[in-house]
Amino acid sequence: MKLKEKLFPAKDPAIIKIYGRFNCDLEERVRRQMKEVFAKKEKPDGLILLINSTGGSTRTLTKFTNGLLKLGLPCMGFVEDEALSSGAELLLSCQYRVATPFAKICFHHGSVDIDIDALLDPEILMHISADALAQKKIYLERFSRATGQTIDNTRTIYRADSMISAVRAVELGILHETTEKIFPCSPEELF
């Protein structure tokens, strides 16, 4: 059995586009796509996430990754152009990860979503900092599990905060493979 079939056994997957920044607008577009997909009589047996994102809200990212876990469907992440920050984190939530050869990936450990008033209250700021550290630990552990990298190697990649080419991402275990195919094409045509 090929690795792809083992990690992504879906025969009739639905395609969900994750284009743009992780924010309320993207969340609403994905919600509409999911409603359309699951309103059909024949439910998909997997999901292909087409990812082209410059990152954004960690809250939206958390909603997406938790939602994927609740669905319990095999998921393939396909990076067309770039998966930065939250886009890269979402990619790691997928069992099978693919990109075009020219795609770029970057794990950015930027700011946490906070209200400006929180900066004025040291007590709130202390909790935000603890939350940010806890979230970073979760990301590092997810990266380590998904790629087989040690936590120390994972930490080094995160600290670099630089673009990773698709070819290098395959070497690091972030991607399983690259493909020349780009959407729109049928899932069968991908491989």
N, C-alpha and C positions, 0 to 999 in steps of 0.2 A: 504494500500500500504506500503510495506517495505521501510525502509530508503534508501537502495541501489537502488531500482527501482525509487524512487523519485529523488535522486541525480544523478543517472547514469542510465537513461532509455534506453541506447543503446542496440540494439538487435544484431547488426552486426559490432562490433567495430574493428578497426585496432590496431595492437600491434606495438609499437615503443620502441626500446631498447635504454635506456639512460645509457650506461655503460662507466665508466671511468671519467676522469676529464673534467670539462667544459672548453674546449679550441677549437681551430680552427679545430682540427681533429674530435672531437666529433660533432661539428657543421656540418661538411661535412658529417659524417656518418648519422646523423639524417636527413639532407637535402635529401640524397639519399633514405633513407627509406620512407620519406614523398612523394617524387616524385613517387616511386613505388606504394605506397598506392593510391595516387590520380590519377595515370595514368590508373587504372583499370576502366572498364565500370561501375561497381557497386561501388559507393562511400560509405565509412564507415559512420555510423551514430553516431560514438563516437570513442574515442581513449583510449587505455590502455597504459600508460607509465610504462615500466618496469625500475625501477630506482635502480642503484647500482653505486653510485658515491661518491667520496671523496671530491667533491666540485670543485672549480676552478674559472674561470673568471666570474665576475659579468656582464660583457658585453654580454657574451654568454648566461648567465641566462636571462638577460633582453630580448634578441632576442627570446629565447624560450617562455618566458611567454607572450610577446607581440604577438607572432605568434599564440599561443593557443587562446588568446582572439579574434584575427582576424578570426580564423576558426569558432568560435562560436559553436563548438561541445562539448557535454558532455565529460568530461575527468576523468579517474580513474588513480590515482597514485598507483603503486604497488611496495613496497620496498622489494627486495629479501634479501639483506644482510645489506647494509648501505646507508643512505642518509645523507651526511654530508654537511654542509655549503650551497653551491648553490644547491646541491641535495635536501636538506631539504626545501629550499625556493621554488624549482620547485614543490615539493610534495604539498605544501600549495596552489599552483595555481590550483590544481585538485579539482573538486567538491566532489569526493569520494576517500578516502585514506585508503589503506590496506597495511599490511605487514605480513611477516612470523613472528612467535613468537620470533625468535632469532634475528630479525633485530634491528639495532641501528640507531638512528637519533641524529644529533647534529646541532644546529643553531650556527654558528660561525660568529662573526662579525669582520672578519679579514681585511686585507688590501684592498684598492681600487686599481684597475688596473692603475698604473701610470708609466710614463717614468722616468728613473733615472735622466734625466736632469731637470725634474720638481722640484726635491728636492733642486736644487741649486737656484731656483727662488722663493723668498718669496711670490710674487704676485700670481704665479701659485699655490703654495702650499696652500695658503689661500683659493683659489677657490676649490681646491681638497678637502680640509677639509669640506667646506660647502656642496659640492656634496656628500661626504661620510655621513654627518649627515642627509641630505635630503633622501638619499637612505635608511639609517637605519630606518628613520621614516616611509618610505613606507613599509619596511619589517615588522616593528612592527604593523602597521595598518593592513596589510594583514594577519598576524598571528592572531591578535585579531578578525578580521572578520571571518576567517576560523574556529577558534576554539571556539569562544564565550568567550574567556578569556578577562579580562580587560586589558587595556594598561599597568597598573602597574604590573599585573601578567606576562604579556608578556615580559616586560622589565626584570623581575627577571629571567625568563627562559633563555633569551638571555644572561644575565650577567653571568649565571652559566657556559656557554660555555662548557658543559659536555655532555657525551653520555646519551641519553634517551632510555631506553628499549622500545620495542614495547608495552608491557603491560602498562607501565607508559604513553606512548604516547596516548594510548586509553583513559586512565583516564584524560589526559589533553585536549582531544579533537583534538589532532594533527592527530590521526588515527581514523577511524570509527570502524575498527575491525582488528583482526588478523586472519590468515588462515594457516592451515598446508600445503595447496596446494602450490606447486612451479611450475614455468614454466620449460619445455614446457608442457603446458596443454591447453585445449581450454578455452576461456573465460567462457563458460557455466560450466566447471568443477570447476572453482574457488569457487563457492558458492553452 
